[in-house]
């Protein structure tokens, strides 16, 4: 379901990627309970991050260093967990998007790990994490009006058509994003040292349990690395 290039682990020793493959999802409708859970997770994150320089936090700094190593300036292209943390620390309330997205944002904030997801039925071929080659096809990212190609050497998630997430976990492609109609999905949780295997295992277990209970899905978890 997910292939990871050996070069990723060579360049980033200790990197771990956990997946939750969820099938038979009901991702429709608003859920006030999920909104309340998001508010609780935001408060916990603010408490955990209080008094610490965000760029030096052990769950943020490793991603900034990894981005530098593949040529992305972290100030311009923050990892998903840094972007999420910054919004929360500013006092912003995360919008409710869909049950799946709300649940993975909650897990991301509670565990301070990057979390994302793709619609399995929109993928063409297997999902792969690798370094981008020269000549990658342009991709339309969520929130961006003009398609652009990944830069050679950046870390991307891709399928047989092209990138579905650029700069590791910076921004999702529109083509495979989760929607209200998503019935089958692969959710991805990532960790870099000093986060450990048990930290990642706890996060994917929490995510799988929440998706099963809230969305009625059958879930299967895997840890790569």
C-alpha positions in Angstrom: 0.0 0.0 0.0 3.0 2.3 0.7 6.4 2.0 -0.7 9.3 3.9 0.7 12.6 4.4 -1.1 15.6 3.1 0.7 17.3 6.4 0.1 14.8 8.1 2.5 16.0 5.9 5.4 19.6 6.4 4.3 19.4 10.1 4.3 17.1 10.3 7.4 18.2 7.6 9.8 15.5 6.8 12.4 12.7 8.1 10.2 9.4 6.2 10.7 6.2 6.3 8.8 2.9 4.8 10.1 -0.1 4.1 8.0 -3.8 3.5 8.7 -5.6 2.0 5.8 -9.3 2.6 6.4 -12.1 1.1 4.3 -15.8 1.6 4.3 -15.6 5.1 5.6 -18.6 7.4 6.2 -16.9 10.8 5.9 -20.1 12.9 5.5 -21.7 15.5 7.7 -20.8 17.8 10.6 -20.0 16.3 14.0 -20.1 18.8 16.9 -18.3 16.2 19.1 -15.3 16.3 16.8 -15.3 20.1 16.9 -15.1 19.9 20.7 -12.3 17.3 20.5 -10.4 19.7 18.3 -10.8 22.5 20.8 -9.5 20.2 23.6 -6.5 19.1 21.4 -5.7 22.7 20.7 -5.7 23.6 24.4 -3.5 20.6 25.2 -1.0 21.6 22.4 -0.9 25.2 23.6 -0.1 24.0 27.1 2.6 21.6 25.9 4.2 24.2 23.7 4.1 27.1 26.2 7.3 28.7 27.1 9.3 26.9 24.4 10.7 28.4 21.2 8.7 26.5 18.6 11.6 26.2 16.2 13.6 24.4 18.9 10.9 22.0 20.1 12.0 18.4 19.6 8.9 17.6 17.6 9.5 20.6 15.3 13.2 21.1 15.0 14.0 17.8 13.3 11.5 18.5 10.5 13.1 21.9 10.0 16.5 20.3 9.6 15.2 17.6 7.3 13.6 20.2 5.1 16.9 22.1 4.9 18.7 18.9 3.9 16.5 18.4 0.8 16.7 22.1 -0.1 13.4 23.6 1.3 13.6 26.6 3.5 11.5 25.7 6.6 10.5 29.4 7.2 8.9 29.4 3.7 7.8 25.8 3.6 6.9 24.7 7.2 6.2 21.1 7.9 2.5 20.3 8.5 3.0 19.9 12.2 4.8 23.3 12.5 2.1 25.0 10.4 -0.6 23.4 12.6 1.2 24.4 15.8 1.7 28.0 14.7 -2.0 28.4 14.0 -3.0 27.0 17.4 -0.4 29.1 19.2 -1.9 32.2 17.5 -5.2 31.3 19.0 -6.8 30.2 15.8 -9.6 27.6 16.1 -9.1 25.0 13.4 -12.2 24.7 11.1 -14.1 21.5 11.0 -13.5 20.1 7.5 -14.7 16.5 7.5 -14.6 13.7 10.1 -11.4 12.2 8.7 -9.5 15.5 8.5 -10.8 16.6 11.9 -9.6 13.3 13.4 -6.2 13.4 11.9 -5.7 17.0 13.0 -6.7 16.1 16.5 -4.2 13.2 16.5 -1.5 15.5 15.0 -2.0 18.1 17.8 -2.2 15.5 20.6 1.0 13.7 19.5 2.8 16.6 17.8 3.5 14.5 14.7 2.7 15.2 11.1 -0.5 13.5 9.9 -2.1 13.5 6.4 -4.2 11.3 4.1 -5.1 10.4 0.6 -8.2 9.0 -1.0 -7.3 5.4 -2.0 -9.8 5.4 -4.9 -8.2 8.5 -6.4 -4.7 7.0 -6.4 -3.3 5.5 -9.6 -1.0 2.7 -8.5 0.8 2.4 -5.2 1.6 5.4 -3.0 5.4 5.9 -2.8 7.6 8.2 -0.6 10.8 9.1 -2.5 13.0 11.9 -3.7 11.8 13.8 -6.7 13.6 13.4 -10.0 14.1 16.0 -12.7 11.1 16.3 -14.9 8.4 15.4 -12.4 5.0 16.4 -13.8 3.3 19.6 -12.5 0.8 19.1 -9.7 -2.1 21.3 -8.5 -1.8 21.8 -4.7 -4.7 22.6 -2.4 -4.9 26.4 -2.0 -2.7 27.1 -5.0 -4.0 28.4 -8.3 -1.2 27.4 -10.6 0.2 23.8 -10.9 3.9 23.5 -10.3 6.4 20.6 -10.6 8.3 19.3 -7.6 11.9 20.4 -7.5 14.6 17.7 -8.1 15.7 16.2 -4.7 12.7 17.3 -2.7 10.8 14.5 -0.8 7.5 13.7 -2.2 4.6 11.3 -1.9 3.6 10.2 -5.4 1.6 7.6 -7.4 1.9 6.6 -11.1 0.5 10.0 -12.2 2.6 12.4 -10.1 3.1 13.9 -6.7 0.2 13.8 -4.2 2.1 15.7 -1.5 5.1 18.0 -1.9 8.0 18.7 0.4 7.3 15.6 2.5 4.3 16.8 4.4 4.1 20.5 3.4 1.1 20.5 1.1 -1.4 18.1 -0.4 -2.4 17.8 -4.0 -6.0 18.5 -4.9 -6.3 15.3 -7.0 -6.2 12.8 -4.2 -7.5 14.9 -1.3 -10.0 13.5 1.2 -13.6 14.7 0.6 -17.0 14.0 1.9 -17.3 11.2 -0.6 -14.2 9.4 0.4 -14.9 5.8 1.3 -11.4 4.3 1.4 -8.3 6.2 2.6 -4.7 5.8 3.6 -3.7 8.0 6.5 0.0 8.7 7.2 1.7 9.6 10.4 5.4 10.5 10.4 8.1 10.7 13.0 11.8 11.8 13.1 14.1 11.3 16.1 13.9 12.0 19.0 10.3 10.7 18.5 10.5 7.0 18.9 8.6 3.9 17.5 6.4 3.7 20.6 5.4 7.4 20.0 4.4 6.7 16.5 2.6 3.4 17.4 0.5 5.3 20.0 -0.5 7.9 17.4 -1.5 5.4 14.7 -3.4 3.3 17.2 -5.3 6.4 18.4 -6.1 7.4 14.8 -7.2 3.9 13.8 -9.5 3.6 16.8 -11.0 7.1 16.3 -11.7 6.5 12.6 -13.2 3.1 13.3 -15.5 4.5 16.0 -16.5 7.7 14.3 -16.5 6.8 10.6 -17.5 3.1 10.8 -14.3 2.0 9.0 -12.3 -1.2 9.1 -8.7 -0.1 9.8 -5.3 -1.8 9.3 -2.1 -0.2 10.7 1.5 -0.6 9.6 4.8 1.0 10.7 7.5 1.4 8.1 11.2 1.9 9.1 
